[in-house]
Amino acid sequence: MAGSQWNWSLTNGLVTSGQTTNSTNITWSQPGSPTSTGNIYVIESNQYGCIGDSSTLGPITIYKLGINDTVPATLCKADLLPVKIGATGAFEAGNTYTAELSDASGSFASPVSTASIAASGNGVNQLNTISLTIPFGIPNGTGYRIRVRSSIPTFVGDTSAAISIIKPDMGPDLTRTYCITRGYNLLLNYTDPTLIYAYYDQSFVPIARPDSVEAGTFQIIGTNAQGCKDTASITLTSNPTPNLGADTTVYHVCPGETTNIVPFYNTTGLTAVWNTPTPTLAIPGTYRLIVTNGFGCTDTAFAFVILETATWTGTVSSDWHTPGNWSTGKVPTDRTHVIITGLAPNPCIISTANAQAASIQVRNGATVQTTNNKVADVKGTCLTLPPN
């Protein structure tokens, strides 16, 4: 009627708008059973102040279907999430509760995962847990949500806040080759700075030194900041490595002498590179040889060409045959040019065995003595001697 006003009241709820109009909006604060709660009352008064009878709408059945525990803000693909629900209201026989995972935008038009359980009974305070699987193949996203609903009656309950599901993608498995006995560094392959990597053998036993492994299959697990993981494998096969053998030392007897150092190493079938353009005419110095086979594997060897000069220091004793009395730290041989100076604290005496040298230079103020019928055997025939 024109000019009329309405006064609304109710049980277990709050009028949020339309308190004095012929329609109202209500927020229910308590779920109710179908016969004891939820009544709505309205009284109309006209423009003359006349009050009509109170009308009762009800009883009203109020449903509540909630997610009892906070849903994690982050989840990983393939996780199994227990969704704990609390249901209150007169849900009917045969009712099921369903948990749904939205798409990455939060839409439930086509949920990407659902799981249902039969209701444990009708009435108030029904507690249930639904195990919801997070599919492995869904796209990464930060807008996923979970909601719960019932079937009888059809009722949509709580919806969670946004959920981030971000699975790392390490890319395809890899195949690598390396040079045998040199070790391979697994750390060179998967290098995303946002992931923490763990390295395992084929049976997922942790590897102590992933920076130096030999042939085999290896599993690498990358974990992001959310704790989500991806796994990739590296299959490692070995190639042969050339072996030049030990380094070589050759002694020259006289200044100006040269040596062909090429034959010292077998380089058949290998690419050989010396650090000198004339390895066939090597003078005293250090020479490096690097060889490479058809697989790109290398080996390195050194040839040391020495014109040896030893100066008498006499710091230990007077004995020629004591290594500590020589600047070289060893007793001279028939290829050693010996220099005796007058600066040593002890004189040079050959007394326990015969001595050998390529040459002996006795400088001013110095002497070399022989006793006990011992001699110094000078083997060299050099026209010139080393200056030092």
Secondary structure, 3 states (H helix, E strand, C coil): CCCCEEEEEECCEEEEECCCCCCCEEEECCCECCCCCCCEEEEEECCCCCEEEEEEECCCCECEEEECCCCCCEECCCCEEEEEEEEEECCCCCCEEEEEECCCCCCCCCCCEEEEEECCCCEEEEEEEEEEECCCCCCCEEEECEEEEECCCCEEEEECCCEEECCCCCCCCEEEEEECCCCECHHHCCCCCCCEEEEEECCCCECCCCCCECCEEEEEEEECCCCCEEEEEEEEEEECCCCCCCCEEEECCCCCCCECCHHHCCCCCCEEEECCCCHHHECCEEEEEEEECCCCCEEEEEEEEECEEEEECCCCCCECCCHHHECCCCCCCCCEEEEECCCCCCCEEECCCCEEECEEEECCCCCEEECCCCCEEECCCCCCCCCC
